Amino acid sequence: MKKIDPYDEIAKRGRFIHIYGVTEVGKSTSSFQSLPQPILTILGEARNPRTSLEALGEKKVEFYKVPVFFDDPTELREFLSDLLRNEGKELDQFASIFFDGASNFYNNSVGALLEDEYYEMMEAGNKIKRPIAQQTERDMKVYGAMASELLRIYNLLARFSSQHNKVVVSASLVRTIDRRIRIERMNKEPLMLSNPQFTELVGRFDIPESVDSYDVPNFDGKVFLKEFPGLVDMIGRVERRHDANGEVVYPPTVNFDAKESMCKFTGKRGKTSGPLDFTKILGL
């Protein structure tokens, strides 16, 4: 019987990468163009991927199944769990997973479902609270539950990369968190106060003192932003790339080590920014 070298087995395993950037920057098109194929595509927003495919011109993308749109976290968990359970039948039929629109799925689909559940619970209990207190309680419970739902999904995605040699990429939009927040006051000068969310990020990431704003993946609340970096191997900020004449060129640039954006890079240290080309990023 052939002896299995644990180091070789670990070295062959996949990567879990999160990319984020403004809309239409080229995240989807570049991922379709360069990810290992066939690609299992999960859509977190009801947007036809045809536009991204048309941008590739004549290059054809090999998909495993028609891209599937999900707006229910339970259904997505069950879909991923079934794939993992049926590993002998299906896992060999795709090389990578692309979860497009992760922030839309989280902020809109998951958030709306959990808000509805919260208000149904309140009505059933016939609880009467002051509006501000009720809103604060709602926010805390909903954001905590939202984070828990997506963290469970990311845990499943991490299993594909760590146990089954699949490349997993999730893509989201971007938002900016300022170091200080402006508080307007009636008939008085506004106050500029420290932003608690920025302060928490400073405690987890190496943010220079000179940075007044920090770009992060666009996930509502703070719980998921704090926890998900531990589940992924790399986090990259995607930005437009220009030629010498100032014209936009593709693929865009991805940076895994930007000081003013949430980033993460694990592996052999070398170049940490460049074109969003997964054949190069993964060394394929």
N, C-alpha and C positions, 0 to 999 in steps of 0.2 A: 504494500500500500504506500502511495506517495505521501511523504511527509510534508505537511503544510507549514510554511514559514510564517509565523504571526506578523513579522515586520512587513513582508511582502503583501500580505493580505490587507494590512492597514494602509499601506502606501497606495494600493489600487483603489481605495474607496473614493467616493465622490466629494463634492464641495457644495455647501449651502451658502448662496450669495444673495444679499439684498442690495438692490440698486434703487435709487430714487432721484427724481428731478422734475422740472416743470413739464407740463403737458406738451406733447408734440415735439419733444427734444430728440426722440429717436430710440427710446428704451425698448419698445416692442419690436420695431423693425430690426434693430441691431441684434436683439436676442434671437429672433426667428432666423436671421441670416447666419449666425455663428455658433449657436448651441449644437451639441451633439444630437444627431437625429436617429430615430424618430423622436418627436417631441410630444409629450403629454401636456396639453395646454388647458389651464384652468382660468376662466374669466371671472373676475370679481366685479366687473361692471358690464352693463348691457350694451356693449359697444362692439360693432362688427369688426373683427380683425382684418377684414378685407383691405382697408386703407393701408395698414402696415404691410400687408403682403404685396399690394400693388407697387409700393415704393421699392420693392426688391427687383422690379423689372421681370426679366425672364427666369430668374433663379426660383426654383420650386422648393417648397418646404415639405418635408415628409412628416406628417402628423400621425401620432397614434390616437386614433379616434377623432371625431369632429370636436373642435374646442367646445368645452362645456361651461355654461354660465351658472354660477351658484349665487343665491342670495339668502341662503339659510345655512347657518354654521353647522347645525346637526347633520344636514344632508351632505355637506362637504366632508365632515369628519367620517361619516359612514362610508363615503366613496373612497377616501384614502385608506381607511381601515380595511375595507374589503380588498383593495389592491395588495396591501401588505399580507393579509391572510392567504390570498391566492398567489403567493409569490412564485410557485412553480409554473403557473399558467400564464401570468401576464407580465411579470417584472422583466422578463427577457425581451419583451416586445417594444420597449421604449428605452431611450438612453438618457433622457433628461425630462425635467418637469419645469414648466414656466407658469408661474402664478401671476397673471397680469391684473393690475387694478386692486392690489391688496389693501390700499388705504381706503378706496371707495367701498370695498366689501366690509371693512371694519367700521368706518365712520357712518355709513348710510345703512347698509343691510343689517348688520349685527346690531347697531345702535337702535334702529327703528324697532326691531323685534323686541329687544330688551326693554325699551321704553314702554311699549304696549303692554308687556307682561307686568311691569311695575305698576302702571296705572290700573290695570285690571285687579292686581293684588290690593291696591289702596281702596278701590271701590268695594271689593268683596269684604274688606275689613272695616269699611265705613269709618276710616280714620279721618279726623279733622285736624289740620295743622295750619299754622300761619304760612302764607304763600312762600316767603323767603326761606323759612326753615324746611318746608316741603321740597322746594327746589334744590336746596343744598343736599338734603338726604337723597333725593333722586339722583343728582349728579354723582355722588359718592358711590351709590349702589350700582348705577348703570355703568359708569366707567370701570369700576372694579370687575363687574361681570363681563363687560366687553373684552377687557384685557385677558380674563381667564379663558374665554372662548377662543380667541385668536392664538393665545399661547398654546392651547391644546392642539390646535391645527398646526402651528409651527413645530411642535414636538413631533408630530407625525411626519411632517416634511423632513425634519432632521434625520429621522430614521431611514428615509430613502437614501440620503447622502452618506450617512455614517455606516449603515449596515449593508447597503445594496448597490454601492458603486454608481449611484445616479447623481447627475448634476442638477441641483435645484436652484432656481432663480425666482425670487419674488420681486415685483416692481411696484413702486408707489410714487405718489406726488410728494412735493416738498413744502414745508412751512418754516417760518423763521421765528425764533424765540429771542426776544430782546433782553439784555442784561437788566434794564430798568424799565418800569412801566409808568405811564403818565396818568395821573389821577386828576381829573377836572374838578374844580371847586367853584361853586356859585359866587361870583363877585370877588374871587380871590385868585392869586396866582396858582397854576396847577402844581401839584406835587410830583416829583420824580422819585419813585421808590424802587428798591431792589425787587426783582422778579423772583419769587420763590422757586419757580420751575427752572429758571436759569441756574440758580444757586445749586439745586439738586444735580443738574447736569455737570456743573463744575466738579462736584464731588465724585463723579463717575468717569469723566473724560478729561483729557489733558487740554483744557481750554486756556489759552494764554490770557493774561490780564488785559492785554491790549484789545481783545475781541469784545465788541459791544453787542453783537448779535450772532446767533448760532443757528445754522440750518439743520433741520432734522426731517426724517420721514414724516409724512403728514398723517399721524395717528392721533386722534383726539385723546385728551387726558394725559396723564403722566405715567401710569402704571406700566402699560405695554412698552413705552419708550425705554423705561428703566430695565425691563426684564429681557426683551427679545434679543439684544446684542449677544447675550450669553449662549443663544441657540444657533447662531449663524457663524460661519467661518470668516466672511468678509462683508463689509458694508461700503458701498461706493456711491459718491455723488456724481451724477451725470450732468454734463453741461455742453452747450453747443460749441462746435469747433469751427474755426474760420481759417480760410487760406490767406495768402499774402495780400490779396485784394479785398479782404474783408467779407468774402462770400462764405455762407454756411456750407460746410462739407460734412459728409457722413462717412463712417460712423461718428457719433459724438465722442467727447472725452469722458472717461470715468476716472475719478480720483479716490483711492482708498486710504489716503493719508492727508486730507485737507484739514488745516487747523481751524477753519471757520465753519466746518460742517461735521456732523456725526459720521465718523468713518471707522473702519476696522480692517486690519490686514493681518492674516496669520499665514505662516509658511516661511519658506526661504526668502530672506530679505533681499530685495532688489528694486527694480522699478515699480513704483506704486501708483503710477498714473499713465494714461495713454488712451488710444482708441478703444471703444467698447466692442472688443472683438474677443469672444470667449475662446476661440481656438488659440489665441495668444495668451490670454489670461490663465487658461488651464494648461497651457503647454502641450496642446494636442498636435 
